[in-house]
């Protein structure tokens, strides 16, 4: 039987097709393609959301660093989130940025998620409110927000490939809720996640990109792929993706034009994408010269918001505040006083501007240098620490701090055996630079050498990092090496160790941030200068290459003893512990929630010798706190941005309130969490088997007592709750603040005469069956609204929160729509998810009309 000849579908001529298609793919790593005749201009897209990230990943591109997403969520204050978005908007506008890749609206489903520092906590209602406010603030400055990552990119392990299996109700009620709020707040762009949901990559998922965004939410913004997150041409186009990033084009652009020539149905999709990019071009058009941002104002905002995010978990016997005139000596111990973690480890890292004060600097200024007595006790456990304690000087420019970096070509004819033996020699440098960083990353090309993609597979390029060190202390130093090529360490010309890996990673960003680190012990003599050369040989191009290096000083066996002795003699002890910037990472999840054992020992021993011990935890996620019962006070400070030091001094001395409330639950044990493991199964699926019971909903429904509950936080002011109220507004006559409002609920508060302060009134809704019991398959309660109030001394205030029909609705999987749940609901007015002040019962009918129960007013 003869096979019938195949025929190629006819190519449909279209005079503007190439131009339409061209704008759907990026030009390069950070720019989209222009098409003036379509009204589409070149747009600059830069990573965020905590500041203007360097597109070169260069430490010389400094910028303001704002508190992380979790810290913003801890404020429970939409005005604060909006103010940060506004302040950063000025920065981005001045830098010529059109679209910021942020905010991150994924949820902290598991406390082990490595990138959760960018999230707005564990609760969809809180994340929705804070994220929308940040977007509104940013876009008020003419800079577009690109909310990310739609959807269920809630952990990092195998993020490019895992396939989330989540029931439709949980998807809509939990994970899509913050994105829906962003869309309704008018976000100008939304980014599709790397992962799959229900078997389809998010960038090729029509249920997400078309059905949800366009049809259900009526959203008119631009959909953008995560970087290198597209996989096919037709799949991305038909699903509703508008812009593939980065460039040069791979699946869209010219490939999209070619596909449309043989399938005219794709022409409309290209036209839609171009129209939305034209709209984005108009929305982000600003004056040619954006006004310089007001740095002083921005720093005040960041300082205020950082203090407002700190959560005082415990404060026995008025341990805090600690005014300077009440103490003669303060012991400051722990690694995070002098070496704080301001931000997480991602490719949106912000190089700090000069003059940023550490907590230790700020505390010395606040209390006086003679009052503060400092010793680390425990060194920070960086994955790759800085070289800075050794004072490196550039090898060929000893007056300059940092490292000489030179770029060389290698002889590609040299045998592999010679290369492995280290006999391969590099020619004269093709480029030279002086850098002051321990992480070097190159995207797409190398200075003096050219495109990474053009390098042969054999080792064909070499980067050499050289410095001079003169250690003040003799001993064995631990040199850290990591890279995407073959890394070699030379000390005074002699090879001392090797590291790195030539394997091409599937996830370049992940490989650079959490790849294997080699430790090389090197004996150094005090006062003797040595030359350090770190070389990396590589080939095979790829998307990126990177090299990181560092040095740990010798450890003193009696360091903890000295810290304890310092604390014993002081009026009060501040133990500053936590994580390092490179312990919370993009593309890697955590193994557990424990602080390093040495830090735990330090806390327990200081608590034993000083009854006024305050533990300050500098971590963006819950940590184990078995020692909390022994501490006088515990303060959670997250990743608070560049103003950490001054804000911490403000709070500890009492100049400001610790204004935060927990945006996530701190458990007594890891296994108490409803979702913990972030690893996909062998078949690549990641099952959200907990359904609706995420975060505090799990603890409340399963009756598990947390160490500190969602929404918990203490202040310094004496704020009392006098009464709660529930009112059902009558229709018409302006009685309803919004047509959708069906109930008004809140509390009357009073502030004592001593000082003003902050309170957060929280409202939780609990569906009940006809007998008053819990409804099977539903959370015991869920956050429905909140209001932040700042009170002056001796002030009384009534706080009211409006509840709409949506608050009393569930996602109906059969009809694919929200439906009011008729029947009984308990309305709880609370300080936290576990501290309910008062409760009301209401009944709601199928039309959404509410009537109070017998205990309502």
Phi, psi and omega in degrees: 000129182270130179290142177289139181294140177282148179238146178272129178304146181298143178272123182273120178289142176208115188298331182256013187297313183299321180291318177301315184289325185303323185284352181275000179229147180292156173282314183210205186294331188226010182228144173266167185274140178271158171209087186304323182292340177263359183078018181254121178257167177294126182249139179258120181248125185231146182293152177211200012251008187267003178160180182281099181289145179289125178288343177263358188053047186248128183295347179277349177270074186281160181199168172294142178242116182271164172302150181291171180302317180295322177296317177299318179298326181293342175288335186050039188224107180294329178295320178296316179298318178296322180294322177293315177302319179297312181297318178290328178302319176299318179297312181295319180298316181295331179277002178077025180270135177264321184224131177260131178280083182171165008276167176272110184257015171289166185246152178280077179295315176244136177292351178275354182301125186291333184257016185293346177299337177275343184284159173266047175086198189258351188252132183294324181292318178294313180298321180297314183292313182290319179296317179297321180294319178298317179299315180298318178296314180298311187288345175294344179260010177082016179246132184278142172266137173244091183298137185222158356242113183285109001210164177067024168272063188266358174212172192248340184296121181056040188298337180284340190235338188295152184243106182285130174247106185227139180291155189298324180293313179295322179303313184281318185282335184248295195278329177276342187304314179295327179288323176298318178297322178296317179297316181288338174280353176091029175304138185276346178206156175221135182262135175279142183285165176291319192289177174257154172228121181063031176095347183248136172301142185298329178286354180229032185247100184295332179298324180277306191282335180245304185299310182286299188298311189273309190277314183279320186262349179063035186274142185243014183275188184261132173268134186234140175284152166293159188298121183065029185261009177260158186227330179218160180283301184297319181299315180293316182295310184291334178288331180119018178283133181263324188220122175267129176233151355270184172266170001290161187301145175237298184257333175253200185068229181304325179295325178292322178296317180296319179296321181290334179294331180258354179218092184300343180293340179280345180301318181297320179298317178296321178295318178299315181298315180297321179295320179289324176293326175294320177297317177298323178298320179288320182295325185264002181291126180235170175303151184304323180244102178288139181298145178297135181293153178275094185297322181298314179297317181297319180295323177297318179299313183294325178291315180297316183291323177300311178299323182289345180268342184293130183254117175276103185281328185210144179204080183280138174054034177061038179301325175239149003284171183235077183298146183302328183279003180255356183227147176258337179211137178231122175274128176243110184231166179105154188290333189271004174284311180264342183231065184286162172256108181275334188204173180267174181266096176218175178278008169256022178302142180250117172294126186286146175285156177300150175095001178291128184264132176287164173306319179298316177302312184292323179291321176298321178292321184287319184262341185100139185297335180279344181272326183272127177241116190243140164206139183298314185077311180226135178276149176295144183259071177291144171298310173228102182286168177284161172274351193305325179300339179269000177059055182296143175239143181303135189299319182255013175212071189300345177281348182257131175289150177113215190223141169278128179242123179237151185239131188225151167267147175251157177285106184288351177277349180297141183291157177298326180295321180292321180297317182292328180283351178086012182272355179293131182250150179258145177283192179298150180300137175270342176203155181218147178208162171243123183237152179236060180211157177254012176226115178247129181227138179234122174259131171068325184208165178241139178304131177077347184250319177112203189292134177298324183295339182274354182287138175297162181294328179289159176305118187226356178220154180221135171245130180241128177248123187229141177207165174249133180238141173229090185292145176275337183239133177282153176148187180266116178262143181260110179270129183257135181227134174207145180184173181263010175227197177275117185253135179227140180251130174238136177241116185051042175087350182259134179294131183243343181180165179226156178198199179080181180207137180268002180293136177283115184283150174288332180234095185301314182302315179296318182297321181289328185271332184220027176289180183296137179246130177261136180249126182239115178285133180227126179275125180236149181252136181301131176083351181265124180282137175231155175255130178249128173237127176242119183245141173232123176256136180201165174206190175079015171050255186079188183281327187198163172223155181205155181218130174229153188201157180188181182214135174255133179286160177302144180267143178262129185297332184258017185299316180293320178301318180294322178294320179294320178297321177297317181292325182298325185272356187265158175292327179211152180237130175251115180256110184259106184236179177145209186250177173255163180302325183269014173264345176246108196232144164294135175077012175212136177260165181276157177273328181200184184246016184279140167288157176305143184303324180295325178292319179298317177300317180299314180301310185296321182287324178291318177302327182288337185249350180223116185285352176245066181258125178250123179259122179254117185257115180259080182212146183269008186215167177299146173231159175296135180228055178295341180274353187301327181294336183268342179279150177284322180215148177229127182237122179264125187239001171059206167257098195264007178084187191293338183267023182304308184303302179300321180295320180295317177298320178302315184287316183294324180279347179093005177293333178224157173286146161282101193271000190277158170229147186296126174269007179205170185263135173259114186270167174278331179219150177306316187290353176286341181288145181289329177227125184232302186292132180255005184273129175294159175290173182300331180276005177089358181274145175237105188269125175272067189290345179284349177059238182280349188271069178262150173052228184296336179300322178295312182299318182291318184287323181270001178058045177259126182278118178281167172290313175223129189278155171307132180089353183285146174175141181252161176229185178265335183283153177268088181255123181250151178258115184273316184198163175240160181217152173225126179230140176256108184290138176282147179293149176082175176057025177068017182289333181264127176296338179210143181303333181276350182293129180241347179204147176239123186224149180177203185212158172254126185243155174226139180251135180294170186280349188288315181196158176279171181190191186238144173223151176238114177270124184245142179238126178243140177251136181231111177289137181235153174277180186297337179270000180090005180269175179292155179270126183299136177084000180245154173299149175304319177201161176216147180295129181246340181182165178201161177215132178261131182230137176247124188244144173272164180303137177068016181269144168251144183212139172259129181248128181233136181239129180271132175249132180255180181299325182301326180298333181257021184245156173237160175280123179269109185292332181289315182268348182066043182205164175282137178228134175298137177265105180291155176121201186274140173224139169265133179250116187249125177261123196216160171271334177202178181295341181246359181239084182272126179277316181205163184217143177233157174245134175231159174240139181232138180263179186295340179271355180093006177282137184247139170228143182289152174279188184296339180259004178280162178254000000 
